[in-house]
Amino acid sequence: MPVPEQAGKQGMAFLPPMSGLSAVEPKWEPGRVNVLIGEGQTAQVLRNLCHRISEDMPQSWQKVCQHIQALFGVELDEPEYIAERGEITMTYREDSKVRLDLSASGRGLQQTLLLLTYLYANPGTVLLLDEPDAHLEILRQRQIYQLLTQVAQQQGSQIIAASHSEVVLNEAAGRDLVIAFVGHKPHRIDDRGSQVRKSL
């Protein structure tokens, strides 16, 4: 059977959980950003992704900022490229309006920002996520799952995620495909609640 033409054009990326944002981030070329992502070094490219979107896709950057404001109550400032140092800097503001470096923000915010910027920067991508709910409390796990699936649909992307979160599994069961790797063989979970709890 021939492979559909669009299958060869489908982008794919694996985004592991953020391990901690570096204090300094050089400006990378897009190819280097992709290599670092492929090596699982997502903490090395977050500011680069944000800078690319703010420069090349201002409407998408505006949406990312609105999502982060709604979820975390902070205002993102546009990333700045400091040519003399070859670095990208980025700050955010909380209620006090004091500018803080992005590295001072919580891991949940950083992880969510990474996933959103990647989805907006790379439409039509299959995104493989390991614990996208990492570093998030229960309420935000639900909100972010709903937001990510909505943005992925708008961008023509697909998300394949591995999670141990009961909240994420409950959200997915009944509306998305959930496969549980429990017992002797993987099986599909088709109902909300009882099967998820049994699997966990």
N, C-alpha and C positions, 0 to 999 in steps of 0.2 A: 504494500500500500504506500503511495507517495506521501511524503511529509508535507503538510500544508505550508504554503509559501510564507505566511506570517509567522510560523513557528521559529524560523531562523532569525527573524528580526526582533524577537522577544528578548528584552534585557532581563537579567537576573542578578540579584544581589543578596548576600547574606549579611545581616546587621546584628552582631551580638550585642548584649547589654553594654552600656557605657561603663568603663572601669574607672573613670575619673578624668576630668578634663585637664589637659596640660596648661600651665600658666602662660606659655608662649607658643604661638602657632605660626610657623612660616607660611607664606602664600605659596600654594602648590599649583602646578599646572593641572588641568582636569585629568590627564592620564595618570599622574601621580596620586591624585585623590582616589581614583578607582583602584589603583594598586594597593594603597593603604587600607581602603575598605575591604578589598579582597583578602588582606592579611589580618583582618579583624581589628585594625587599629582605628576604630571609629572616633576615639577621643582626640585623634590627631587631625581630624578633618572637619569638625563641626563648624568652626568659624569660616572655613573655606566654603562650605555648602551655603551657609547663611549669606556670605559676601556675594557668591555667584547669583543667588536668587535676588538679593536686593539690587544688584547691578543690572542683571539681564531680564528679570521677571518681576518688576516692581508690584504688579497686582497680586502675584502669588506671595511675595514677601509681606504685603499688607494682610493677606489672609492668615499667614503664619503668625504674625504679630497679634491679630485678633483672637486666634485660637489660644495662644499662650496667655494673653490677658484674661480671657474668659476662664481658663482652667486654673491658672496659678496666681492671678491678680498682680502680675508684673508687666511693665512696659519694656519691650526690647528696643534698644537703640540700634541704628544701622551700623553694621560692621564697618570699620575703617581700615584701609590699607596704609600702613606707614612705610613708604618706599625706602626711607633711610635705613630702616632696620629689616626690611623685607618681611614684615610681620602683619598679621591681621589682628586687630584688637576689637573687642565687642563688650558692651556694657548693657546693664539693665537697671531699671528703677522700681523700687517698691513704693509703698505709701509715703515714705519719708522723702521721696524724690532724689535721694542720694544715689549717685551713679556707682554701681558695683561691677567689678569685672565678672564676666560670665562664669569664670571658674569658681566664683563664690556661691553660685546658685546650687540648688539641690540636684541630686542625681536624677530624680524623677523628671524635673523640668528639662534637664539636659537630654535625657533619653527621649522624651516626647518631642523636643525640638529637632533632634537628629532624625527621627522617623518622619516627621512632617516635612522638613526641608528636603529629605531624600525623595519622598513621594512627589512633592511639587516640582523638584528639579529633574525628575526622571519619570515622566508619564509613560504608561504602558509597560511597566516593569513588574516582574514577579519578585516579590520581596519575601525572603526567608528570614523569619524573626525567631530568636531564641529568647524566651521570657520577656516579651515586650512590656509586661506588667512589672518588671523588676523596679524596685525603689519607689513603688507607688502604693499609697494606702487604698483601702477597699473602694471608697467612693470614686476616687480618680481612676482606678482600674476600669470600672464600668464606663465612665465618661470617655476615657481615652480609647477604649476598644471601639465604642460607637463612632467616635470621631475618625479614627484611622480607617475603619471600614467604609465610612462615608466618603472620605477624601480619596481612598483607593478606587472606589467606584467612579467618582467624578474624573479621576485621572486615567481611567482605563487600565488600572493596575490590579494585581491580585496579591493577597497576603496569605502566606502559609506560615503559621506560628505554632511553636511548641510552648506549652504553658502548664503549670501545676495549679494555677489560680482557679479556685471554685467559681469566683465571680466571672472571670473571662469565659470559662466553660459554660456556665449558665447563660451568659449573654449569647454565646455562639450556638448552643443547642437550640434546635427548633427553627433557626433562620440561616445558619451556615453549616457547612459540613464539618463534623467533629469525629475524629478517629481516636479511640482510646487504645493505648498499647498496654493492656492489662491481661495477665493470664498467658495462655498458650499462643494466642494469635490476636492481631489487631481487629477491632470491631467498631462499627459505626454506632454513634449515640444519636438517637432520633427524637428523644423526648427531653423536656426540661426537668431538671430536678433529680428524680430517683436514680436514673442511670449514672448521672454525673457523680452523685454522692457515693454510689456503690463503687464506681471506678476509682474515686479518690480514696 
